[in-house]
């Protein structure tokens, strides 16, 4: 356990020492949220609440997704390209310790992002938050784990930034525009609605929106949690089966 906590703290330090990483994971999502909240889009999507209320959980879901698919994938590729993972694996440390410490460190970053975005929403736009801390945390951790493992899988097959870029774009862009983030999926054409209904981010955004805007009601969030749990079980099984920190 000592090795795990040392790796956990080391991963956090490495992340926050990079100014670009802090900018893209903390500042940029806040800027996007403020920008879209200032646009009068509520009437266009027939939102029953202020658009800043509607879009905040969506932006949080998008930020969680990007932290795995973009940030973690490129981070692991960078560690591999610099030979850091090879050196670590040459020590008595196990691969599962390295991976688990990395995921836990990134989940800590995700929770920090959620807190910052929520505070910005409350302070600047008086956004609603119903106080469902526990259910919100479950959605954040489940969603974070899903997308972080997808990021690991991308890094498993992409050896360089150039090869990773099309993979992250092919996955991230559909999740962003079909994922219930900026508008309800019911506004999409029927064929795209069916695709959106298969995406984990759709249920992450929906669950967070229900959690943020309304009093706790498990009947309203249970289905979203179930779908995310299924996604988590499947992606965990795939990651455990195929992911390797060391290139063969």
Secondary structure, DSSP 8 states (H G I E B T S, - for coil): -HHHHHHHHHHHHHHHT-HHHHIIIIIHHHHHHHHHHTS--TTTTT-SS-HHHHHHHHHHHHHHHHIIIIIIHHHHHHHHHTTHHHHHHTSS--HHHHHHHHHHHHHHHHHHHHHHHHHHHHHHH-------HHHHHHHHHHHHHHHHHHHHHHHHH--SHHHHHHHHHHHHHHHHHHSSSSS-GGGS-HHHHHHHTT-HHHHHHHHHHHHHHS---HHHHHHHHHHHHHHHHHHHHHHHHH--SS--
